[in-house]
Amino acid sequence: MSAGGRTIWWSDRTLHVAAALSLLAAIIHLWVMPEHFEEWWGYGTFFLVVALAQGLYALCLLRRPGRSSSLALLAT
């Protein structure tokens, strides 16, 4: 990313924390997913898709940190 003409590099620690929090959110969504499937299959499917997206985002952050990962965060 660029701020005022200079490049900002995220530290490894920041990336690991962001990936861990995204993975935690994915686990929480998977944990409550069965309750939502009982109410309606659409709710359960939504929680499943969100959990998969957050898990993949965590992997993406660890494997290829950079501008594309940051833009993916904005899309979610």
N, CA, C and O atoms as a MOPAC input file, in Angstrom:
PM7 MOZYME 1SCF
protein

 N      0.83500 1    -1.17500 1     0.00000 1
 C      0.00000 1     0.00000 1     0.00000 1
 C      0.88000 1     1.23800 1     0.00000 1
 O      2.05100 1     1.19000 1     0.37900 1
 N      0.31900 1     2.30200 1    -0.41400 1
 C      1.07200 1     3.53700 1    -0.48800 1
 C      0.35200 1     4.63100 1     0.28100 1
 O     -0.86700 1     4.77300 1     0.18600 1
 N      1.10400 1     5.39000 1     1.03100 1
 C      0.53200 1     6.50700 1     1.79600 1
 C      1.44600 1     7.70200 1     1.62700 1
 O      2.55000 1     7.74200 1     2.17000 1
 N      0.97500 1     8.66700 1     0.87300 1
 C      1.77600 1     9.86600 1     0.68200 1
 C      3.07500 1     9.61600 1    -0.05700 1
 O      4.07700 1    10.28000 1     0.21000 1
 N      3.07400 1     8.65900 1    -0.98800 1
 C      4.26300 1     8.38500 1    -1.77400 1
 C      5.23000 1     7.39700 1    -1.14800 1
 O      6.24500 1     7.07100 1    -1.76400 1
 N      4.95700 1     6.91700 1     0.03100 1
 C      5.85300 1     5.93800 1     0.65100 1
 C      5.13100 1     4.59800 1     0.76700 1
 O      3.90400 1     4.55400 1     0.85500 1
 N      5.87100 1     3.54300 1     0.76600 1
 C      5.30200 1     2.20700 1     0.83500 1
 C      5.18800 1     1.75400 1     2.28000 1
 O      6.11200 1     1.92300 1     3.07600 1
 N      4.03600 1     1.17600 1     2.60500 1
 C      3.81400 1     0.65700 1     3.95600 1
 C      3.88400 1    -0.86300 1     3.89100 1
 O      3.13900 1    -1.48100 1     3.13100 1
 N      4.75000 1    -1.46100 1     4.66200 1
 C      4.86500 1    -2.92100 1     4.72000 1
 C      4.30000 1    -3.39200 1     6.04400 1
 O      4.64300 1    -2.86200 1     7.10100 1
 N      3.44500 1    -4.37800 1     5.98300 1
 C      2.87400 1    -4.93600 1     7.19900 1
 C      3.89700 1    -5.85900 1     7.83100 1
 O      4.57000 1    -6.61500 1     7.13000 1
 N      4.01800 1    -5.80600 1     9.12800 1
 C      4.95500 1    -6.67900 1     9.81800 1
 C      4.39000 1    -8.09100 1     9.86400 1
 O      3.18400 1    -8.29400 1     9.72800 1
 N      5.26600 1    -9.05300 1    10.05400 1
 C      4.82900 1   -10.44700 1    10.14500 1
 C      3.86200 1   -10.63300 1    11.30300 1
 O      2.89500 1   -11.38800 1    11.19800 1
 N      4.12000 1    -9.95500 1    12.38800 1
 C      3.26300 1   -10.09100 1    13.56800 1
 C      1.84000 1    -9.60800 1    13.26000 1
 O      0.86600 1   -10.26000 1    13.63700 1
 N      1.72800 1    -8.48700 1    12.58800 1
 C      0.41800 1    -7.95200 1    12.21700 1
 C     -0.32200 1    -8.91900 1    11.30500 1
 O     -1.51800 1    -9.15000 1    11.47900 1
 N      0.38900 1    -9.48600 1    10.33100 1
 C     -0.23800 1   -10.44500 1     9.41700 1
 C     -0.70100 1   -11.69100 1    10.15000 1
 O     -1.78400 1   -12.20800 1     9.87400 1
 N      0.10700 1   -12.17800 1    11.08100 1
 C     -0.27300 1   -13.36900 1    11.83300 1
 C     -1.48900 1   -13.10400 1    12.72500 1
 O     -2.36600 1   -13.95800 1    12.85100 1
 N     -1.54000 1   -11.94600 1    13.33200 1
 C     -2.69000 1   -11.59300 1    14.17200 1
 C     -3.95000 1   -11.47600 1    13.32100 1
 O     -5.00500 1   -11.97900 1    13.70500 1
 N     -3.84900 1   -10.82100 1    12.17700 1
 C     -5.00500 1   -10.68000 1    11.28000 1
 C     -5.48300 1   -12.04200 1    10.78500 1
 O     -6.68600 1   -12.29700 1    10.72800 1
 N     -4.54400 1   -12.91600 1    10.42800 1
 C     -4.91100 1   -14.26200 1     9.97400 1
 C     -5.55700 1   -15.06400 1    11.10300 1
 O     -6.53100 1   -15.78200 1    10.87700 1
 N     -5.02500 1   -14.94600 1    12.30300 1
 C     -5.58700 1   -15.66900 1    13.44500 1
 C     -7.00500 1   -15.19000 1    13.76000 1
 O     -7.88400 1   -15.99900 1    14.05700 1
 N     -7.22600 1   -13.88000 1    13.69500 1
 C     -8.56800 1   -13.35300 1    13.96900 1
 C     -9.56100 1   -13.76400 1    12.88800 1
 O    -10.72100 1   -14.05100 1    13.18600 1
 N     -9.11500 1   -13.79400 1    11.64300 1
 C     -9.98300 1   -14.24200 1    10.55700 1
 C    -10.32000 1   -15.72100 1    10.72400 1
 O    -11.46000 1   -16.13000 1    10.50400 1
 N     -9.33300 1   -16.51600 1    11.11000 1
 C     -9.58100 1   -17.93800 1    11.34100 1
 C    -10.51000 1   -18.14300 1    12.53600 1
 O    -11.36300 1   -19.02900 1    12.50200 1
 N    -10.36200 1   -17.35400 1    13.57200 1
 C    -11.25200 1   -17.43500 1    14.72600 1
 C    -12.69000 1   -17.11200 1    14.32200 1
 O    -13.62400 1   -17.79000 1    14.75100 1
 N    -12.86700 1   -16.08700 1    13.50400 1
 C    -14.20700 1   -15.74100 1    13.02100 1
 C    -14.79800 1   -16.88000 1    12.20000 1
 O    -15.99300 1   -17.16000 1    12.29700 1
 N    -13.97000 1   -17.53800 1    11.39300 1
 C    -14.43900 1   -18.67900 1    10.59900 1
 C    -14.89000 1   -19.82200 1    11.50600 1
 O    -15.91600 1   -20.45400 1    11.25200 1
 N    -14.12900 1   -20.08000 1    12.55200 1
 C    -14.48400 1   -21.15800 1    13.48800 1
 C    -15.79400 1   -20.83900 1    14.19500 1
 O    -16.63300 1   -21.72300 1    14.37300 1
 N    -15.97500 1   -19.60400 1    14.59400 1
 C    -17.22300 1   -19.20700 1    15.26000 1
 C    -18.41000 1   -19.38700 1    14.31000 1
 O    -19.46100 1   -19.88300 1    14.71600 1
 N    -18.24500 1   -18.98500 1    13.05300 1
 C    -19.33600 1   -19.16100 1    12.08900 1
 C    -19.65200 1   -20.64500 1    11.87700 1
 O    -20.81800 1   -21.01800 1    11.74900 1
 N    -18.62100 1   -21.48800 1    11.84100 1
 C    -18.86500 1   -22.92800 1    11.70700 1
 C    -19.55400 1   -23.49000 1    12.95500 1
 O    -20.37300 1   -24.40300 1    12.85500 1
 N    -19.22800 1   -22.95600 1    14.10400 1
 C    -19.79200 1   -23.42800 1    15.36100 1
 C    -21.29800 1   -23.16600 1    15.43300 1
 O    -22.05200 1   -24.02000 1    15.89800 1
 N    -21.73800 1   -21.99600 1    14.97700 1
 C    -23.16000 1   -21.66200 1    15.06100 1
 C    -23.94500 1   -22.05600 1    13.80900 1
 O    -25.16500 1   -21.89200 1    13.76200 1
 N    -23.25300 1   -22.56900 1    12.80600 1
 C    -23.90800 1   -22.93700 1    11.55100 1
 C    -25.02000 1   -23.97500 1    11.71500 1
 O    -26.08000 1   -23.80200 1    11.11300 1
 N    -24.83900 1   -25.04900 1    12.50000 1
 C    -25.92000 1   -26.03900 1    12.62000 1
 C    -27.23600 1   -25.45800 1    13.13200 1
 O    -28.30700 1   -25.85600 1    12.67500 1
 N    -27.16500 1   -24.52200 1    14.07600 1
 C    -28.38900 1   -23.88500 1    14.57200 1
 C    -29.12400 1   -23.16700 1    13.44400 1
 O    -30.35300 1   -23.19200 1    13.37200 1
 N    -28.36900 1   -22.53900 1    12.58100 1
 C    -28.98600 1   -21.78600 1    11.49200 1
 C    -29.53600 1   -22.70700 1    10.40900 1
 O    -30.52200 1   -22.37500 1     9.75100 1
 N    -28.90100 1   -23.86400 1    10.22300 1
 C    -29.46300 1   -24.84100 1     9.29200 1
 C    -30.81100 1   -25.36600 1     9.79200 1
 O    -31.69200 1   -25.67600 1     8.99000 1
 N    -30.97500 1   -25.46500 1    11.11600 1
 C    -32.24600 1   -25.91800 1    11.67500 1
 C    -33.36800 1   -24.91300 1    11.39300 1
 O    -34.51700 1   -25.30100 1    11.18600 1
 N    -33.02600 1   -23.62300 1    11.38700 1
 C    -34.04000 1   -22.60600 1    11.12000 1
 C    -34.43200 1   -22.59100 1     9.64400 1
 O    -35.61400 1   -22.60800 1     9.29900 1
 N    -33.40900 1   -22.55700 1     8.77600 1
 C    -33.65900 1   -22.53800 1     7.33600 1
 C    -32.34100 1   -22.83300 1     6.64000 1
 O    -31.29200 1   -22.34800 1     7.06400 1
 N    -32.38700 1   -23.62100 1     5.57800 1
 C    -31.15400 1   -24.02800 1     4.90600 1
 C    -30.37700 1   -22.82100 1     4.35100 1
 O    -29.15100 1   -22.87700 1     4.25100 1
 N    -31.06300 1   -21.75300 1     3.99800 1
 C    -30.39900 1   -20.56500 1     3.46000 1
 C    -29.51300 1   -19.88700 1     4.49000 1
 O    -28.42000 1   -19.42100 1     4.16900 1
 N    -29.99300 1   -19.83300 1     5.74500 1
 C    -29.18400 1   -19.23300 1     6.81000 1
 C    -27.92100 1   -20.06300 1     7.04600 1
 O    -26.82400 1   -19.52000 1     7.18000 1
 N    -28.09000 1   -21.36600 1     7.09300 1
 C    -26.94400 1   -22.25100 1     7.30500 1
 C    -25.93400 1   -22.15600 1     6.17500 1
 O    -24.72500 1   -22.15200 1     6.40800 1
 N    -26.43300 1   -22.08000 1     4.95900 1
 C    -25.54700 1   -21.96600 1     3.80200 1
 C    -24.77400 1   -20.65300 1     3.84300 1
 O    -23.58800 1   -20.61300 1     3.51800 1
 N    -25.44400 1   -19.59200 1     4.23900 1
 C    -24.77100 1   -18.29900 1     4.35700 1
 C    -23.61500 1   -18.38700 1     5.35100 1
 O    -22.51700 1   -17.91200 1     5.06200 1
 N    -23.84800 1   -18.98800 1     6.51600 1
 C    -22.79900 1   -19.09900 1     7.52500 1
 C    -21.65800 1   -19.98900 1     7.03000 1
 O    -20.49500 1   -19.73400 1     7.34200 1
 N    -21.98100 1   -21.02000 1     6.26800 1
 C    -20.94800 1   -21.88900 1     5.70900 1
 C    -20.08300 1   -21.12400 1     4.71100 1
 O    -18.85700 1   -21.22700 1     4.74600 1
 N    -20.70800 1   -20.36900 1     3.83500 1
 C    -19.96100 1   -19.60000 1     2.82600 1
 C    -19.08400 1   -18.53700 1     3.49000 1
 O    -17.93800 1   -18.33400 1     3.08700 1
 N    -19.61800 1   -17.86600 1     4.49700 1
 C    -18.83200 1   -16.85000 1     5.20300 1
 C    -17.63800 1   -17.49800 1     5.90800 1
 O    -16.53500 1   -16.95400 1     5.87700 1
 N    -17.84500 1   -18.63700 1     6.53400 1
 C    -16.75700 1   -19.33000 1     7.22300 1
 C    -15.67200 1   -19.74900 1     6.23200 1
 O    -14.48400 1   -19.60500 1     6.51900 1
 N    -16.07000 1   -20.26200 1     5.07800 1
 C    -15.08100 1   -20.65600 1     4.06900 1
 C    -14.30200 1   -19.44600 1     3.56100 1
 O    -13.08600 1   -19.51600 1     3.38400 1
 N    -14.99500 1   -18.35000 1     3.33000 1
 C    -14.32000 1   -17.13500 1     2.85100 1
 C    -13.31700 1   -16.62300 1     3.88600 1
 O    -12.21000 1   -16.21900 1     3.52900 1
 N    -13.69500 1   -16.63800 1     5.15500 1
 C    -12.78800 1   -16.14900 1     6.19000 1
 C    -11.59300 1   -17.08000 1     6.36900 1
 O    -10.47700 1   -16.61800 1     6.60400 1
 N    -11.82000 1   -18.37700 1     6.26000 1
 C    -10.71200 1   -19.32800 1     6.34700 1
 C     -9.75200 1   -19.18500 1     5.17600 1
 O     -8.53500 1   -19.21900 1     5.36100 1
 N    -10.28700 1   -19.02700 1     3.98300 1
 C     -9.43400 1   -18.83700 1     2.81200 1
 C     -8.67800 1   -17.51100 1     2.88200 1
 O     -7.53000 1   -17.41300 1     2.44700 1
 N     -9.32800 1   -16.51000 1     3.42500 1
 C     -8.65900 1   -15.21600 1     3.58000 1
 C     -7.47500 1   -15.33100 1     4.53900 1
 O     -6.42300 1   -14.73800 1     4.30400 1
 N     -7.64700 1   -16.09200 1     5.61400 1
 C     -6.54000 1   -16.28900 1     6.56100 1
 C     -5.36300 1   -16.97000 1     5.86500 1
 O     -4.21300 1   -16.57700 1     6.06000 1
 N     -5.64700 1   -17.98600 1     5.05900 1
 C     -4.57800 1   -18.65700 1     4.31900 1
 C     -3.91900 1   -17.71600 1     3.32000 1
 O     -2.69900 1   -17.72300 1     3.15800 1
 N     -4.72600 1   -16.91800 1     2.66000 1
 C     -4.21400 1   -15.96600 1     1.68100 1
 C     -3.28300 1   -14.94800 1     2.34500 1
 O     -2.25200 1   -14.58700 1     1.77900 1
 N     -3.64000 1   -14.49600 1     3.52100 1
 C     -2.79600 1   -13.54900 1     4.24400 1
 C     -1.43200 1   -14.14700 1     4.56900 1
 O     -0.41100 1   -13.46500 1     4.48100 1
 N     -1.42000 1   -15.41400 1     4.94200 1
 C     -0.16200 1   -16.04500 1     5.32500 1
 C      0.67900 1   -16.44800 1     4.11700 1
 O      1.90800 1   -16.39600 1     4.16500 1
 N      0.01400 1   -16.85000 1     3.03300 1
 C      0.74300 1   -17.31800 1     1.85200 1
 C      1.21600 1   -16.18300 1     0.95500 1
 O      2.35300 1   -16.19300 1     0.48400 1
 N      0.34500 1   -15.20500 1     0.71800 1
 C      0.66600 1   -14.11200 1    -0.21100 1
 C      0.22300 1   -12.76800 1     0.35500 1
 O     -0.74500 1   -12.18100 1    -0.12800 1
 N      0.91500 1   -12.28300 1     1.36300 1
 C      0.53200 1   -10.96800 1     1.88900 1
 C      0.84900 1    -9.88800 1     0.86600 1
 O      1.87400 1    -9.94600 1     0.18600 1
 N     -0.01300 1    -8.93000 1     0.76300 1
 C      0.23000 1    -7.84400 1    -0.17600 1
 C     -1.04800 1    -7.11200 1    -0.52400 1
 O     -2.04300 1    -7.18000 1     0.19700 1
 N     -1.00000 1    -6.42300 1    -1.62200 1
 C     -2.11800 1    -5.57800 1    -2.02800 1
 C     -3.36900 1    -6.39700 1    -2.32900 1
 O     -4.47100 1    -5.99200 1    -1.96000 1
 N     -3.21700 1    -7.54700 1    -2.99700 1
 C     -4.39300 1    -8.35400 1    -3.33500 1
 C     -5.08700 1    -8.88200 1    -2.08200 1
 O     -6.31500 1    -8.97000 1    -2.05500 1
 N     -4.33400 1    -9.23000 1    -1.05700 1
 C     -4.91800 1    -9.68400 1     0.19800 1
 C     -5.66900 1    -8.55400 1     0.87500 1
 O     -6.74200 1    -8.76500 1     1.44100 1
 N     -5.11100 1    -7.36400 1     0.81900 1
 C     -5.77000 1    -6.21500 1     1.41900 1
 C     -7.06600 1    -5.88200 1     0.69400 1
 O     -8.06600 1    -5.53100 1     1.32100 1
 N     -7.04400 1    -5.99300 1    -0.62700 1
 C     -8.26200 1    -5.72900 1    -1.39700 1
 C     -9.30700 1    -6.79500 1    -1.13100 1
 O    -10.50000 1    -6.49000 1    -1.12400 1
 N     -8.89900 1    -8.03100 1    -0.91300 1
 C     -9.84100 1    -9.10100 1    -0.58300 1
 C    -10.52500 1    -8.81700 1     0.74300 1
 O    -11.70400 1    -9.12900 1     0.90900 1
 N     -9.81000 1    -8.23400 1     1.68100 1
 C    -10.39600 1    -7.87100 1     2.96700 1
 C    -11.51200 1    -6.85100 1     2.76900 1
 O    -12.55400 1    -6.94000 1     3.41900 1
 N    -11.31000 1    -5.90400 1     1.89600 1
 C    -12.32600 1    -4.89700 1     1.65300 1
 C    -13.57100 1    -5.50200 1     1.00400 1
 O    -14.68100 1    -5.00900 1     1.20500 1
 N    -13.38700 1    -6.56300 1     0.23200 1
 C    -14.50700 1    -7.18900 1    -0.45700 1
 C    -15.35500 1    -8.02900 1     0.48400 1
 O    -16.51900 1    -8.29500 1     0.18400 1
 N    -14.80200 1    -8.45600 1     1.61900 1
 C    -15.56300 1    -9.31800 1     2.52400 1
 C    -16.30600 1    -8.54700 1     3.56600 1
 O    -16.99200 1    -9.13900 1     4.40000 1

